[in-house]
């Protein structure tokens, strides 16, 4: 008697492959999505830091152009120019030498913010 294989019946290997291939493909796609989200978050943090630093520098120069002197503190910059510095995320180093010499200024991200969010 001639046994024919049913076209509707799958072997155990075929069934395993029909589950494994889509699962592996889904895992690769999910990994790519997660990596993209991480890169977007990193870019966003870098851009936020750059924008804050640029805003503070611009306020310093504007203050000098209007008043003939540089601001004496970061608090003065915030009060006069409406710049909000999230002190939980950033530290602004601001060192004034003299009222007619541009202050040394830098903005740093606080490490705990980048590690916990």
Beta strands, then each sheet from edge to edge (+ up, - down):
strand 1: 90-95
strand 2: 104-109
sheet 1: 1+ 2-
end
